[in-house]
Amino acid sequence: MAKKLLVAIPAYNEEEKIGEVIQNIPDKIEGLSEIHILVIDDGSTDNTAKIAAEHSVEVLKNYINLGYGASFKKAIHYAIENSYDLMVSIDGDAQFNPEDIPKLVKPIMEVKADLVTASRFINKDYYPDDMPLSKFWGNKLMSILISKVVGRKFYDVSCGFRAYSQETLLSLNLYGKFTFSQETIIDISFKGLRIMEIPIKVKYYPSRISKISSNLFSYGVKALKIIVETYRDHKPFAFFSYISLFFFTISIIFGSILLHTYIKIGSFHPNVWAGFVGGTFFFIAVVFFIVGISANINKRIRVNQEEILYLLKKNYLKNK
């Protein structure tokens, strides 16, 4: 049965390249009956929305800049509301070649993957030309971190050029407004859906300033916040247990100081303070451990709510 594809383009002040991206999106792809294009204009102050509209594509407009992640969530809702079988997300800056879209959707069409992400680093021959070393290693470190979190090797977790099956769109529940790249990988990994990386060539323009990662420190902090919160929501007991273990270790260190003093001179004096400090940290460790147990109980409620939400979305599609 032929399927419908939505190509979603979150864009913020991309008037220079948005037209080029739209024009290069394939009109036909084998196995697809329809290809629709949606531009989510994230509060642009230039002519992004106007140029997109001139290319006869649908434009959803955020009247203020809500963030890359918020625009992506709007695209997901649009895809579900309009019964699309697949969705591709691509940036509006022409770094990615829209003619590579068939490569991304093919594994999904063949039922080999639920999420297919373009990877700039899985193949050394595809390493981006002129990519600043700071961004290169920043992406590498982010991929290592996410790989450790989900227990599976990923080479590129920050790329926004991806294809999503309908099952993935129904399963995704995202909360980060700043970006969606890393949160999506974690969420889908923990839900047991299949993720595939394929090598894709990307262009870098020396004069271009990234709308998301122009300040690498700020980007890293915001992305790390989303990663930590996502891991906390999916693995609350492990998350709070690690914190508890940290404080417990500190309590042991101070307790050892007190014990060493007693063994050496037969008195806790003059290091009684170490006992108070160690006891305080031990108390904090116990509190975090209890919080972990409570959060793990609440996780069951969250999982049930997500399953209900998934079934409601699926039922909506059936009855549409």
Residue pairs with C-beta under 8 A, 6 or more apart in sequence:
2 31
2 32
2 33
2 34
3 31
3 32
3 33
3 85
3 86
3 109
4 32
4 33
4 34
4 35
4 36
4 83
4 84
4 85
4 86
5 29
5 32
5 34
5 35
5 36
5 84
5 85
5 86
5 87
5 88
5 105
6 36
6 37
6 38
6 75
6 78
6 79
6 82
6 84
6 86
6 87
6 88
7 25
7 35
7 36
7 37
7 38
7 87
7 88
7 90
7 98
7 101
8 38
8 40
8 72
8 75
8 78
8 79
8 87
8 88
8 89
8 90
9 18
9 21
9 22
9 37
9 38
9 39
9 40
9 52
9 89
9 90
9 91
9 92
10 40
10 42
10 68
10 71
10 72
10 75
10 89
10 91
10 92
10 160
11 18
11 39
11 40
11 41
11 42
11 44
11 48
11 52
11 71
11 91
11 92
12 41
12 42
12 43
12 44
12 48
12 65
12 68
12 71
12 92
12 211
13 44
13 45
13 46
13 48
13 211
14 21
14 44
14 46
14 48
14 92
14 93
15 44
15 46
15 47
15 48
15 51
17 92
17 93
17 94
18 39
18 48
18 51
18 52
18 92
19 51
19 52
19 54
19 55
20 94
21 90
21 91
21 92
21 93
21 94
21 98
22 37
22 39
22 52
22 55
22 57
23 55
24 97
24 98
24 99
25 35
25 37
25 98
25 101
26 35
26 98
26 99
26 101
26 102
27 35
28 35
29 35
29 101
29 102
29 105
30 102
31 109
32 86
32 105
32 109
36 57
36 58
36 84
37 55
37 57
37 58
38 57
38 58
38 59
38 60
38 75
38 78
39 48
39 49
39 52
39 57
39 58
39 59
39 60
39 92
40 59
40 60
40 61
40 62
40 71
40 72
40 74
40 75
41 48
41 49
41 52
41 59
41 60
41 61
41 62
42 62
42 65
42 66
42 67
42 68
42 70
42 71
43 61
43 62
43 63
43 64
43 65
43 66
48 92
49 59
49 61
52 59
53 59
60 74
60 78
62 70
62 71
62 74
66 177
67 176
67 177
67 178
67 179
68 160
68 178
68 179
68 180
68 211
68 212
69 174
69 176
69 177
69 178
69 179
69 180
69 183
69 226
70 177
72 89
72 174
72 180
73 174
73 180
75 87
75 89
76 87
76 169
76 172
76 174
79 87
79 164
79 169
80 169
80 170
80 313
80 316
80 317
83 317
83 320
84 166
84 169
85 165
85 166
86 105
86 108
86 109
86 163
86 164
86 165
86 166
87 163
87 164
87 169
88 101
88 104
88 105
88 161
88 162
88 163
88 164
89 160
89 161
89 162
89 164
90 96
90 98
90 101
90 160
90 161
91 160
91 161
93 205
93 208
94 203
95 202
95 203
95 204
95 205
95 208
96 118
96 161
96 200
96 202
96 203
97 200
97 201
97 203
100 118
100 161
100 200
100 201
101 163
103 198
103 200
104 116
104 118
104 161
104 162
104 163
104 198
104 200
105 116
105 163
107 113
107 116
107 163
107 196
107 198
108 114
108 116
108 163
108 164
108 165
112 194
112 196
113 165
113 194
113 195
113 196
114 164
114 165
114 167
114 168
114 188
114 193
114 194
114 195
115 162
115 163
115 164
115 165
115 168
115 184
115 188
115 193
115 194
115 195
115 196
116 162
116 163
116 195
116 196
116 197
116 198
117 156
117 157
117 159
117 161
117 162
117 163
117 185
117 195
117 196
117 197
117 198
118 156
118 159
118 161
118 162
118 197
118 198
118 199
118 200
118 202
119 126
119 155
119 156
119 159
119 197
119 198
119 199
119 200
120 126
120 127
120 128
120 131
120 139
120 156
120 159
120 199
120 200
120 202
121 127
121 139
121 140
121 143
121 155
121 156
122 155
122 156
122 197
122 198
122 199
123 199
125 199
126 199
126 200
126 201
126 202
127 136
128 136
128 201
128 202
128 203
128 204
129 203
129 204
130 204
130 206
131 204
134 216
135 213
135 216
138 213
138 216
138 219
138 220
139 156
139 157
139 158
142 157
142 158
142 182
142 220
142 223
143 154
143 155
143 156
143 157
143 158
145 227
146 154
146 157
146 182
146 185
146 186
146 227
147 153
147 154
147 157
149 186
149 227
149 231
150 185
150 186
150 189
150 190
152 189
152 195
154 185
154 195
154 197
155 197
156 197
157 181
157 182
157 185
158 179
158 181
158 182
158 223
159 181
159 200
160 180
160 181
161 200
161 202
162 184
164 172
166 317
167 193
168 188
168 193
170 310
170 313
170 314
170 317
171 187
171 188
171 191
171 193
171 310
172 184
172 187
172 188
173 187
173 306
173 309
174 180
174 183
174 184
174 187
175 183
175 226
175 229
175 230
176 183
176 226
176 229
176 230
178 212
178 222
178 223
178 226
179 212
179 219
179 222
179 223
179 226
181 223
182 223
182 226
182 227
182 230
183 226
183 227
183 230
185 195
186 227
186 230
186 231
186 234
187 230
187 234
188 195
189 195
190 234
190 235
212 219
213 219
231 239
232 239
232 240
232 295
233 299
233 302
234 299
236 292
236 295
236 296
236 298
236 299
237 292
237 293
237 295
237 296
237 299
238 292
239 292
239 295
240 288
240 289
240 291
240 292
240 295
241 288
241 289
241 292
243 288
244 285
244 286
244 288
244 289
244 292
245 285
246 285
247 281
247 282
247 284
247 285
247 288
248 281
248 282
248 285
250 278
250 281
251 278
251 279
251 280
251 281
251 282
251 285
252 278
253 278
254 274
254 275
254 277
254 278
254 281
255 274
255 275
255 278
255 282
257 271
257 274
257 278
258 268
258 271
258 272
258 274
258 275
258 278
261 267
261 268
261 269
261 270
261 271
261 274
262 268
268 275
